[in-house]
Amino acid sequence: MHRHIAIIVNPYSGGKRAKTVLPEIKLALQRRDLSYDLLLTERHNHAIELASQLDPGKYDALVAVGGDGTNFQMLNGLLGMYPDAELPPLGVIPIGSGNSFALDLEIHNIDQGIARVVDGETRPVDVCYFTQGDMRHYFVNLMGFGFVTDVAATAAKFKSLGDMSYIIGVLRRTVGLSFHQLEMELDGELITAKNCFVEFCNSRFTGGNMCIAPDAKIDDGYFDVVVLGNLTRRSLLRTFPKIFKGTHGENPAVQFFRGKRAIVRTTPVKPLLPDGELFGATPTEVGILPQRVNYLA
């Protein structure tokens, strides 16, 4: 059966790798007689605008070519415009500096991403949301604040170094380690603490291949919450390498929760990091829409 696909491409993603990957994508689609509309982003957050202008009913799939941020923007453009509509399957071809969500779709490289688009098989995926005032915004990977956001802001300055940029971010932010006061109501349970960071995780990975939430599942109707409390710089540096194997929970300062709704306040106000994008701030409400979309996987 003939399929027609919309492809949103961030040409600057992954050190401008899209320019070399696009001919490969086009060739693979043409070989399978798949027609496509190609949309190139021209500025930050342009993918939100492009996705919001699409007519989902015209397409058999909507595909993001880039990193976690490109997928985040495509998702928010679609659900922001069509919050209740059934959407065609979404796809990811990972070429960004961070491709964490793709790992939970068992897409480890560009070729596998192209193969998933061509094959057309799908799986249901939960979508999480967070609020800013009376507006909802969406994520499928994770959203955090505190130390993790500070690290990402520093890592962005070293993006050309790939995964190494996150290590640099961790080391620099550890030197200036600071804490905030957390007040989080999670499914009716109140959690208050001196806090280093919180991550709301729909999927397992962050920063590329860091397994932040080892038990998270993208289709179970829950988000996993990783809370890092008060700890010393030395303890943080000892624990950090364990995140690549998902064994950081051995540190008693790390706690794991699971839930469907959270109301979060911090003192002072902390910026948010949904799907690798610096956007928003506390206070916020976090929720989940079980199996809201399907992804090519």
WOMODA-V188456 format. One record per residue. N is the residue number from 0. RES is the residue in three letters. PHI is phi in radians with two decimals (NA if undefined). OMEGA is omega in whole degrees, -180 to 180 (none if undefined). Layout:
{{N	RES	PHI	OMEGA} {N	RES	PHI	OMEGA}}
//
This chain:
{{0	MET	NA	180} {1	HIS	-1.16	179} {2	ARG	-2.18	179} {3	HIS	-2.10	-169} {4	ILE	-2.22	169} {5	ALA	-1.78	-178} {6	ILE	-2.14	177} {7	ILE	-1.77	-173} {8	VAL	-2.05	169} {9	ASN	-1.64	-174} {10	PRO	-1.18	-179} {11	TYR	-1.71	-177} {12	SER	-1.21	176} {13	GLY	1.03	-180} {14	GLY	1.15	178} {15	LYS	1.11	-180} {16	ARG	-1.19	-176} {17	ALA	-1.00	-177} {18	LYS	-1.11	179} {19	THR	-1.54	-177} {20	VAL	-1.51	-175} {21	LEU	-0.96	178} {22	PRO	-1.03	179} {23	GLU	-1.15	179} {24	ILE	-1.13	-179} {25	LYS	-1.03	-178} {26	LEU	-1.11	-180} {27	ALA	-1.10	179} {28	LEU	-1.20	-179} {29	GLN	-1.12	180} {30	ARG	-1.11	-180} {31	ARG	-1.76	178} {32	ASP	1.02	176} {33	LEU	-1.74	176} {34	SER	-1.54	-175} {35	TYR	-2.67	169} {36	ASP	-1.91	-176} {37	LEU	-1.81	-180} {38	LEU	-2.17	-179} {39	LEU	-1.75	177} {40	THR	-1.33	-177} {41	GLU	-2.06	-178} {42	ARG	-2.81	180} {43	HIS	-1.09	-180} {44	ASN	1.24	179} {45	HIS	-1.13	-180} {46	ALA	-1.10	176} {47	ILE	-1.08	-179} {48	GLU	-1.11	-179} {49	LEU	-1.10	-179} {50	ALA	-1.14	-178} {51	SER	-1.19	-179} {52	GLN	-1.57	179} {53	LEU	-1.30	169} {54	ASP	-1.75	-175} {55	PRO	-0.97	-178} {56	GLY	-1.15	-179} {57	LYS	-1.47	-169} {58	TYR	-2.13	175} {59	ASP	-1.65	176} {60	ALA	-2.91	177} {61	LEU	-2.19	-168} {62	VAL	-2.14	174} {63	ALA	-1.77	175} {64	VAL	-1.91	-176} {65	GLY	2.85	178} {66	GLY	-1.86	180} {67	ASP	-1.02	-179} {68	GLY	-1.15	179} {69	THR	-1.15	177} {70	ASN	-1.12	178} {71	PHE	-1.01	-178} {72	GLN	-1.18	178} {73	MET	-1.05	-180} {74	LEU	-1.04	-177} {75	ASN	-1.26	175} {76	GLY	-1.13	-179} {77	LEU	-1.28	-176} {78	LEU	-1.29	175} {79	GLY	-1.15	-180} {80	MET	-1.55	-176} {81	TYR	-2.23	-173} {82	PRO	-1.11	-176} {83	ASP	-2.03	-175} {84	ALA	-1.39	172} {85	GLU	-1.35	-177} {86	LEU	-1.78	172} {87	PRO	-1.17	179} {88	PRO	-1.00	177} {89	LEU	-1.79	-179} {90	GLY	-2.37	179} {91	VAL	-2.33	168} {92	ILE	-1.98	-167} {93	PRO	-1.45	175} {94	ILE	-2.31	-175} {95	GLY	-1.46	175} {96	SER	-1.31	173} {97	GLY	-2.22	-179} {98	ASN	-2.22	-171} {99	SER	-1.16	-175} {100	PHE	-1.12	-180} {101	ALA	-1.01	-179} {102	LEU	-1.11	178} {103	ASP	-1.28	173} {104	LEU	-1.58	-177} {105	GLU	1.05	173} {106	ILE	-1.95	-173} {107	HIS	-1.84	-179} {108	ASN	-2.77	-176} {109	ILE	-1.10	-178} {110	ASP	-1.06	179} {111	GLN	-1.18	177} {112	GLY	-1.10	178} {113	ILE	-1.10	-179} {114	ALA	-1.08	180} {115	ARG	-1.15	179} {116	VAL	-1.13	-178} {117	VAL	-1.17	-177} {118	ASP	-1.21	175} {119	GLY	1.44	178} {120	GLU	-1.35	-173} {121	THR	-2.26	171} {122	ARG	-2.49	179} {123	PRO	-1.26	-178} {124	VAL	-2.39	174} {125	ASP	-1.20	173} {126	VAL	-2.09	175} {127	CYS	-1.66	175} {128	TYR	-2.34	171} {129	PHE	-2.40	-175} {130	THR	-1.83	168} {131	GLN	-2.32	-171} {132	GLY	1.16	179} {133	ASP	-1.73	-180} {134	MET	-1.78	174} {135	ARG	-1.75	172} {136	HIS	-2.27	-166} {137	TYR	-2.15	173} {138	PHE	-2.62	179} {139	VAL	-2.07	180} {140	ASN	-1.65	179} {141	LEU	-2.86	177} {142	MET	-2.46	-178} {143	GLY	-2.48	175} {144	PHE	-2.71	-177} {145	GLY	1.67	-176} {146	PHE	-0.95	-177} {147	VAL	-1.10	179} {148	THR	-1.23	177} {149	ASP	-1.07	179} {150	VAL	-1.09	-179} {151	ALA	-1.10	179} {152	ALA	-1.10	177} {153	THR	-1.26	-179} {154	ALA	-1.06	-179} {155	ALA	-1.05	180} {156	LYS	-1.31	-178} {157	PHE	-2.12	-171} {158	LYS	-1.01	-177} {159	SER	-1.14	-179} {160	LEU	-1.57	177} {161	GLY	1.15	-178} {162	ASP	-1.02	-180} {163	MET	-1.07	-179} {164	SER	-1.09	180} {165	TYR	-1.22	178} {166	ILE	-1.14	176} {167	ILE	-1.06	178} {168	GLY	-1.05	179} {169	VAL	-1.08	-177} {170	LEU	-1.12	-179} {171	ARG	-1.15	-178} {172	ARG	-1.31	176} {173	THR	-1.16	178} {174	VAL	-1.03	180} {175	GLY	-1.79	-174} {176	LEU	-0.96	178} {177	SER	-2.42	-178} {178	PHE	-2.22	175} {179	HIS	-2.31	177} {180	GLN	-1.59	-177} {181	LEU	-1.87	169} {182	GLU	-2.27	-176} {183	MET	-2.28	174} {184	GLU	-1.72	-175} {185	LEU	-1.98	-177} {186	ASP	0.84	176} {187	GLY	1.59	179} {188	GLU	-1.68	-178} {189	LEU	-1.60	178} {190	ILE	-2.11	177} {191	THR	-2.20	-176} {192	ALA	-2.99	165} {193	LYS	-1.31	-164} {194	ASN	-2.21	175} {195	CYS	-1.66	174} {196	PHE	-2.77	172} {197	VAL	-2.30	173} {198	GLU	-2.19	171} {199	PHE	-1.67	-169} {200	CYS	-2.00	170} {201	ASN	-1.54	179} {202	SER	-2.09	-169} {203	ARG	-1.50	-165} {204	PHE	-1.88	173} {205	THR	-2.56	176} {206	GLY	0.95	-176} {207	GLY	1.64	-174} {208	ASN	-2.05	175} {209	MET	-1.46	-175} {210	CYS	-1.52	-173} {211	ILE	-1.22	-177} {212	ALA	-2.24	-170} {213	PRO	-1.01	-175} {214	ASP	-1.79	-178} {215	ALA	-1.21	177} {216	LYS	-2.28	-174} {217	ILE	-1.48	-178} {218	ASP	-2.43	-175} {219	ASP	-1.70	179} {220	GLY	1.42	178} {221	TYR	-2.28	164} {222	PHE	-1.78	175} {223	ASP	-1.65	-179} {224	VAL	-2.01	177} {225	VAL	-1.87	-178} {226	VAL	-2.08	175} {227	LEU	-1.88	-176} {228	GLY	-1.54	-177} {229	ASN	-1.27	178} {230	LEU	-2.76	-179} {231	THR	-1.47	176} {232	ARG	-1.04	-179} {233	ARG	-1.10	179} {234	SER	-1.11	179} {235	LEU	-1.12	-179} {236	LEU	-1.20	176} {237	ARG	-1.24	-176} {238	THR	-1.42	-174} {239	PHE	-0.92	-178} {240	PRO	-1.05	-178} {241	LYS	-1.23	-177} {242	ILE	-1.17	180} {243	PHE	-1.24	177} {244	LYS	-1.79	-180} {245	GLY	1.33	-179} {246	THR	-1.83	-178} {247	HIS	-1.15	177} {248	GLY	-1.15	176} {249	GLU	-1.15	176} {250	ASN	-1.37	-178} {251	PRO	-1.11	177} {252	ALA	-1.31	180} {253	VAL	-1.65	177} {254	GLN	-2.18	178} {255	PHE	-2.07	176} {256	PHE	-2.31	176} {257	ARG	-2.43	-177} {258	GLY	-2.85	180} {259	LYS	-2.13	-180} {260	ARG	-2.66	179} {261	ALA	-2.43	173} {262	ILE	-2.03	-170} {263	VAL	-2.14	171} {264	ARG	-2.31	177} {265	THR	-2.37	172} {266	THR	-2.25	1} {267	PRO	-1.35	175} {268	VAL	-1.05	-179} {269	LYS	-2.09	175} {270	PRO	-1.18	-177} {271	LEU	-1.84	180} {272	LEU	-2.35	177} {273	PRO	-1.46	177} {274	ASP	0.86	176} {275	GLY	1.41	-180} {276	GLU	-1.80	176} {277	LEU	-1.33	-175} {278	PHE	-2.79	174} {279	GLY	1.50	-178} {280	ALA	-2.78	172} {281	THR	-1.22	4} {282	PRO	-1.36	179} {283	THR	-2.72	171} {284	GLU	-1.92	-180} {285	VAL	-2.06	179} {286	GLY	-2.50	-177} {287	ILE	-2.44	176} {288	LEU	-1.98	-173} {289	PRO	-1.03	175} {290	GLN	0.82	-176} {291	ARG	-1.23	-178} {292	VAL	-2.30	172} {293	ASN	-2.03	177} {294	TYR	-2.02	174} {295	LEU	-1.23	-172} {296	ALA	-2.75	none}}
//
